[in-house]
Amino acid sequence: MGNDPAKIQIDDQRGVAARTLELALGLELRRRFFWRHSLMIRKTLRVVTYNIHRCRGLDGRTVPERAIEVLRGLNADVIALQEVIGAGPNDSGHAEIIGAGLGMGWVMASVRHLRGRQFGNVVLSRFPITQHYQYDLTWRTCEPRACQRVDLAIDNHTLHMFNVHLGTAFRERRDQSERLATIVHDRRISVPKIVLGDFNEWSRGLATAVLEEKLQAIDLSVYLRRKRTYPGILPFLHLDHIYYEGEVDISCVEVPRTRKSLIASDHLPFLAELRVGFE
């Protein structure tokens, strides 16, 4: 039996119509994409995560001024610190000393007391801090852990920063990373979002996989030949990470290895210069 010419013609017309519609939709999506990006304001930010190890260096000396000197050389806009000693009964603690030394505003999320002083995470910022939240990530009877969220006002827009220090046990980190991903990926919290800190992930494990399902990660191997940040003087582990969600472009990445940074803590600072888009 031969093909019906009328049916062939109808099928051809339908095919042309489908391709025309597909092309029109593609053009509309591209138009909306470029329109959205043309309205977007971009801001260059230098962000740092640094576990300062209670300001106790590898030489056994506790010297907050060394941490200040290391951080001052990075010229950062926002700094996330872990293992920071805060105020005690008789003194103000390292958080205030570092903030004053850098001339930056700061806020602390204390997770426990260490010898009568507050102990936890600190975010320092050159931008106004409008909100501060603390999410408990403690797992069972392990050492208390938390996620510190700080909202920053940048040119009438808001940037959400999450400062994290996860646990050392595998099952602990797995639980914490799942809870952290849920907290950060909450649609009620608008983009852009930056998540950074000491994740204690000794290798690419489940915690990393869980976070990368919902967030973009800065892969140090793309930017640096030497990507390890721990221990400071002879680093062979990559424990410190930066993730993000939203319109974020990575301009450059640094893990500074100066004489001071190699001795000031058991971690090296991790710096990223980002182009962050705000709608």
C-alpha positions as CSV (number, residue, x, y, z in Angstrom):
1,M,0.0,0.0,0.0
2,G,1.3,3.5,-0.8
3,N,1.5,6.3,1.6
4,D,-1.3,8.8,1.7
5,P,0.0,12.1,0.3
6,A,-2.5,14.1,2.4
7,K,-1.4,12.3,5.6
8,I,2.3,12.9,4.8
9,Q,1.6,16.6,4.2
10,I,-0.2,16.9,7.6
11,D,2.7,15.1,9.4
12,D,5.2,17.5,7.7
13,Q,3.2,20.5,8.8
14,R,3.0,19.2,12.3
15,G,6.8,18.7,12.4
16,V,7.4,22.2,11.1
17,A,5.0,23.6,13.7
18,A,6.7,21.6,16.5
19,R,10.2,22.8,15.4
20,T,8.9,26.4,15.1
21,L,7.4,26.2,18.7
22,E,10.6,24.7,20.0
23,L,12.7,27.5,18.4
24,A,10.4,30.2,19.8
25,L,10.5,28.7,23.3
26,G,14.3,28.6,23.1
27,L,14.5,32.2,22.0
28,E,12.1,33.3,24.8
29,L,14.2,31.5,27.4
30,R,17.4,33.1,26.1
31,R,15.7,36.5,26.1
32,R,14.6,36.0,29.7
33,F,18.0,34.8,30.7
34,F,19.9,37.8,29.2
35,W,17.2,40.2,30.5
36,R,17.6,38.8,34.0
37,H,21.4,39.0,33.9
38,S,21.3,42.5,32.5
39,L,19.3,43.6,35.6
40,M,21.7,41.8,38.0
41,I,24.1,43.8,40.1
42,R,27.4,42.1,40.6
43,K,29.7,42.7,43.5
44,T,33.3,41.5,44.0
45,L,33.9,40.0,47.4
46,R,36.9,38.4,49.0
47,V,35.8,35.7,51.5
48,V,38.0,33.7,53.8
49,T,37.5,30.6,55.9
50,Y,40.1,30.0,58.6
51,N,40.3,27.6,61.6
52,I,42.5,29.5,63.9
53,H,42.9,26.7,66.5
54,R,42.3,29.0,69.5
55,C,45.1,31.2,68.2
56,R,47.5,28.4,69.3
57,G,50.3,28.0,66.8
58,L,52.2,25.0,65.9
59,D,55.0,26.3,68.2
60,G,52.6,25.9,71.1
61,R,52.2,29.6,71.7
62,T,48.8,31.4,71.9
63,V,49.2,34.6,70.0
64,P,46.1,36.3,68.6
65,E,48.2,39.0,66.9
66,R,49.6,36.3,64.5
67,A,46.1,35.5,63.3
68,I,45.4,39.2,62.9
69,E,48.6,39.6,60.8
70,V,47.7,36.6,58.6
71,L,44.2,37.9,58.0
72,R,45.2,41.5,57.4
73,G,47.4,40.4,54.6
74,L,44.4,38.7,52.8
75,N,42.4,42.0,52.6
76,A,39.1,40.1,53.0
77,D,35.6,41.5,53.0
78,V,34.1,38.7,55.0
79,I,35.9,36.2,57.2
80,A,34.6,32.9,58.7
81,L,36.6,31.7,61.7
82,Q,36.4,28.4,63.6
83,E,37.7,27.4,67.0
84,V,37.6,30.9,68.4
85,I,37.8,31.8,72.1
86,G,35.3,34.4,73.1
87,A,34.6,36.4,76.2
88,G,35.2,35.0,79.7
89,P,34.6,36.3,83.2
90,N,37.7,38.4,83.3
91,D,38.5,39.3,79.7
92,S,36.9,39.9,76.3
93,G,38.5,37.0,74.4
94,H,40.2,36.5,71.0
95,A,37.1,37.4,69.0
96,E,37.1,41.0,70.1
97,I,40.8,41.3,69.8
98,I,40.8,40.1,66.2
99,G,37.8,42.2,65.3
100,A,39.4,45.3,66.7
101,G,42.8,44.5,65.1
102,L,41.2,44.2,61.7
103,G,38.7,47.0,62.1
104,M,35.8,44.7,61.2
105,G,32.4,44.1,62.7
106,W,31.9,40.6,64.1
107,V,29.4,38.3,65.7
108,M,30.0,35.0,67.5
109,A,28.1,31.8,67.7
110,S,29.3,30.0,70.9
111,V,28.8,26.3,70.9
112,R,30.3,25.5,74.3
113,H,32.5,26.8,77.1
114,L,36.2,26.2,77.2
115,R,37.8,26.9,80.6
116,G,35.1,29.3,81.4
117,R,35.1,31.2,78.1
118,Q,32.8,31.1,75.1
119,F,34.1,28.9,72.3
120,G,32.8,28.6,68.7
121,N,32.6,30.3,65.3
122,V,33.0,33.9,64.4
123,V,32.1,35.9,61.3
124,L,33.8,39.2,60.7
125,S,32.5,41.6,58.0
126,R,33.2,45.0,56.4
127,F,29.5,45.1,55.5
128,P,26.7,45.7,58.0
129,I,25.4,42.5,59.8
130,T,21.6,42.7,59.7
131,Q,20.7,39.2,61.1
132,H,22.4,36.4,63.0
133,Y,21.1,32.9,63.5
134,Q,22.6,29.7,65.0
135,Y,21.5,26.2,64.1
136,D,22.4,23.3,66.3
137,L,24.2,20.5,64.5
138,T,25.2,18.4,67.5
139,W,25.0,14.7,67.0
140,R,24.1,12.5,69.9
141,T,26.8,12.8,72.7
142,C,29.5,14.1,70.4
143,E,31.1,17.6,70.9
144,P,28.6,20.4,70.4
145,R,28.6,21.7,66.8
146,A,26.7,24.5,65.1
147,C,26.0,26.3,61.8
148,Q,26.3,30.1,62.1
149,R,24.2,32.1,59.6
150,V,24.9,35.8,59.1
151,D,22.9,38.0,56.8
152,L,25.0,40.9,55.3
153,A,23.6,44.1,53.7
154,I,25.5,44.8,50.5
155,D,24.2,47.7,48.3
156,N,20.6,47.3,49.5
157,H,20.8,43.5,48.9
158,T,21.3,40.6,51.2
159,L,24.0,38.0,51.2
160,H,23.5,34.9,53.4
161,M,26.7,33.5,54.9
162,F,26.9,30.1,56.7
163,N,29.9,29.4,58.8
164,V,30.3,25.7,59.6
165,H,32.6,23.4,61.7
166,L,31.5,19.8,61.4
167,G,32.5,16.9,63.6
168,T,35.3,14.4,63.2
169,A,33.4,11.1,63.2
170,F,32.1,9.7,59.9
171,R,28.4,9.1,61.0
172,E,28.4,12.4,62.8
173,R,29.4,14.3,59.7
174,R,26.9,12.4,57.5
175,D,24.1,13.4,59.8
176,Q,25.3,17.0,60.1
177,S,25.8,17.4,56.3
178,E,22.3,16.3,55.6
179,R,20.9,18.7,58.2
180,L,23.1,21.5,56.9
181,A,22.0,20.9,53.3
182,T,18.4,21.2,54.4
183,I,19.1,24.4,56.3
184,V,21.0,26.1,53.5
185,H,18.7,24.9,50.7
186,D,15.6,26.3,52.4
187,R,13.7,28.2,49.6
188,R,12.6,30.7,52.2
189,I,16.2,31.9,52.3
190,S,16.9,33.7,49.1
191,V,20.1,33.4,47.0
192,P,22.9,34.2,46.9
193,K,24.3,32.0,49.7
194,I,27.8,31.1,50.6
195,V,28.7,28.2,52.9
196,L,32.2,27.9,54.2
197,G,34.2,26.5,57.0
198,D,36.0,23.4,58.4
199,F,34.1,20.4,57.2
200,N,36.6,17.8,58.6
201,E,36.1,15.7,55.5
202,W,39.4,13.9,55.2
203,S,38.6,12.6,51.8
204,R,35.8,13.0,49.3
205,G,33.1,11.2,51.3
206,L,29.4,11.1,51.9
207,A,29.3,14.6,53.5
208,T,30.8,16.1,50.4
209,A,28.4,14.2,48.1
210,V,25.4,15.3,50.1
211,L,26.3,18.9,50.0
212,E,27.3,18.9,46.3
213,E,23.8,17.5,45.5
214,K,22.3,20.9,46.4
215,L,25.2,23.3,46.3
216,Q,28.1,24.3,44.0
217,A,31.6,23.7,45.4
218,I,34.8,25.5,44.7
219,D,37.2,22.8,43.5
220,L,40.7,23.8,44.6
221,S,42.3,21.5,42.1
222,V,41.0,23.6,39.3
223,Y,42.8,26.7,40.6
224,L,45.8,25.5,42.6
225,R,48.5,22.9,42.3
226,R,48.6,22.5,46.1
227,K,45.1,22.4,47.5
228,R,45.7,21.0,51.0
229,T,44.9,23.3,54.1
230,Y,45.8,21.0,57.0
231,P,48.0,20.7,59.0
232,G,49.4,24.2,58.4
233,I,53.1,23.6,58.2
234,L,53.0,20.5,56.0
235,P,49.4,20.2,54.7
236,F,48.3,17.0,53.2
237,L,44.5,17.2,53.9
238,H,41.8,19.4,52.4
239,L,39.4,20.0,55.3
240,D,38.3,23.5,54.6
241,H,35.7,24.2,51.8
242,I,33.6,26.9,50.2
243,Y,30.2,26.1,48.7
244,Y,27.6,28.5,47.1
245,E,24.2,28.7,45.7
246,G,23.0,31.4,43.3
247,E,24.9,33.6,40.7
248,V,28.5,33.3,41.8
249,D,31.6,33.5,39.6
250,I,35.0,32.5,41.0
251,S,37.7,35.1,40.1
252,C,40.6,33.6,42.0
253,V,41.4,31.2,44.8
254,E,44.3,31.3,47.3
255,V,45.7,29.2,50.1
256,P,48.4,31.6,51.4
257,R,51.6,29.9,52.5
258,T,53.6,32.6,54.3
259,R,56.0,32.1,57.2
260,K,53.4,33.5,59.5
261,S,50.4,31.4,58.2
262,L,52.4,28.2,58.3
263,I,52.9,28.5,62.0
264,A,50.0,30.6,63.3
265,S,47.5,27.7,63.3
266,D,47.1,24.0,62.4
267,H,45.1,25.1,59.4
268,L,45.9,27.4,56.5
269,P,43.4,30.1,55.5
270,F,41.4,29.5,52.3
271,L,40.5,32.6,50.3
272,A,38.2,33.0,47.3
273,E,37.5,36.2,45.3
274,L,33.9,35.9,44.1
275,R,31.7,37.9,41.7
276,V,28.3,37.6,43.4
277,G,25.2,38.5,41.5
278,F,22.2,40.2,43.2
279,E,18.8,40.6,41.6
